[in-house]
Amino acid sequence: MKEYLNIWFQSVKNSYCSLVFSRDSWVGVALFVVTFFYPLSGLCGLFCGIMVNGLAVAFSMDRFKLTNGIYGFNAVILGLALGALFPPNMALCYMLLVSSVLLLLLMAGFETIFAKTQLPYLVFPFLCCLWFLLFLTQQKGGDLFIDCVLGDHFGMLSFGEYSLSDISDHPIWLNLPDVISEYLISLSSVLFRQDIFLGLVMAIILLFYSRIAFLFTLTTHLFAYFLYQTFGCELFHLPFSCFGFNFILSALALSCYLVPSKSALFCSWMIVPVELLAVFASTRCLAYFYLPAFSLAFCVVTVLFLSLLKRRTGSCAPHFSTFLERTPEDNLYYNQTNATRFRWYNYYPFSLPFYGEWKVSQGVDGAYTHQGLWRDAFDFVVEVDGKQYQGDGASVKDYYCYGKPVLAPGDGTVVWVEDGVDDNLIGASNKVQNWGNYVVVKHWDGFYSLMAHLKRDSFLCEVGQNVKRGEELALCGNSGFSPYPHLHFQFQASPFAGTPTIPYPFVNYMKSGALVSCGVPEEGDSLTAMEGETMRSPYCFYLGQEMSATSDLYGEESWCVVEAYGYSYLWNKKSGAKAWFAIHDGIFEFQRYEGTKRCALYHFFLSNYKVITKNGEPWSLKEEMPLSVRRVGWWDFLLDLVAPMGLLSKNIFEAKETHSAELVATVSTCVMGRLVNQIEYRTTRVESNRLEVKCTDGSTLCIELR
């Protein structure tokens, strides 16, 4: 029962956040308070929110959508509308009860319809439900009858309520430019009021919630107002203040569902003329039924535009946000960083076809053989102290790479094995059997990998055999057109040797001691393959694992490893903060952080943002962190406003591990290329199940696995 009550409470709270497409709890609380500027509307909105979310909990609706307020925000809007349109009487109570059930049924229906398109149904359920009720009130002689007249306020009526009208009617508002007052009135119209003071409070909330959302709404509204004045004032006797909120809602929606950028902002402006025509057309059509259009233009135009973007076959901007983050800033900063950081997720993960450290003796567009259609190929050798061989190098056995295992770069099926070609003497080449002994692995239709110049009778695979990434196939040799032992590797489009090559990157390998997450090796590079999941115990987290953390600043905390939607995260039981992580190829890395930054888990996230967990030589890495992860100055507030045009600030994470197994990590913040803040962490493994993190400010964090 306690769990269901908690879900109910979260769903009601987040229903208010969703009024402005937010997921911030404080925004929900602030908007909840704002709705009670007009007490009857506020009570009706709260009642509908409680009723609909309660019914959704009782009928076991989708928990994720429940707790994120997706079912509730239509209910809150409906309650606010009823409180603004109808007087406080028993008829209103009856309508609130009946409309709550009707609204839940409508949302279930729209969810089924829109599920196939993966598009949001926005406030379509609210519109349908309210129109049903307004049709009912047109039944003269009934108890529910009310004379809904399209007056100057377009049905935004108030009946006997206490309000803040004295503040709203203050002469100070008369000095505001018309375009600003219209923006504030349009903002208040989201809550079914035409109140400049209420709009000002909402504008302040919106500005502190998201500078990007504020920028989108303000500029889009200004453009719409300009078009309205250009076309002629009060078409169909409809003042701008009665429908201006449509443009604000569409701008909020696009700043939420799309990654904020110049193109997304342009699209927000681009749909304004269409939305303006939709307002006039819908108002004219619905006037025949004595119904207001409300936000119909916003719903129709926004859904149609989002469906247009989903129908694209290319990858041009604007892009949909991968995950709907807490704010548009988070959407921008995470997507911007992840596009580079997790670039390798866009490719099938091919690893280097060997163990240990090798050197690229000839790379793409090589001086000898890797040219033209066969340019994207690599020759790998092993060097020690700058030499490929020991002694005088007169024998193939003198070469360090000779006889070393050759591995499958990825999962696939062996489709060709050529064996029986003898190794050449040093300096000689077999031009008749050019490829020597080789193996071809099919990874998928039209994509193969070829490894050539292998040692005779060293094959551990056969045609038709399924192989796994990292599985040994044969040994490096000196057969075919090969004057000295080396491994030739290439990707190609057919199973036949001699086929033109295909460019494709490798993932997660070391280049001269520095990690490369995704890249194409260059001639002269010294490369080290990541040798599987040789995890060290402090980072080998598993589902359900408990751990305790003690910090000088935040005291004791208890963490637990939790899994949701196929992803794992560390959950701080004390603060509720979450640090999502992944483990792959001997690498531990955090992916995102949610919750308060005043806890030990946040500093563990910063200090161990990405760690190479395999045992071996010292290493280093450098990666960009999302700007929303660490904000250190007042300029962040201003930079958010111009962020869609281009990022002027960066958070850089750099880490290195020394021979003493101490991890030294720095998190640097740069504005326009200038370092403005830096913090350093030193992480040491005290015991097999214990980590100690020291910060430059002298604070210490101890983490112990249970």
Summary of the structure (lengths in Angstrom):
residues: 706
radius of gyration: 32.0
end to end distance: 30.3
largest distance: 110.3
contacts: 2363
relative contact order: 0.06
helix: 39%
strand: 23%
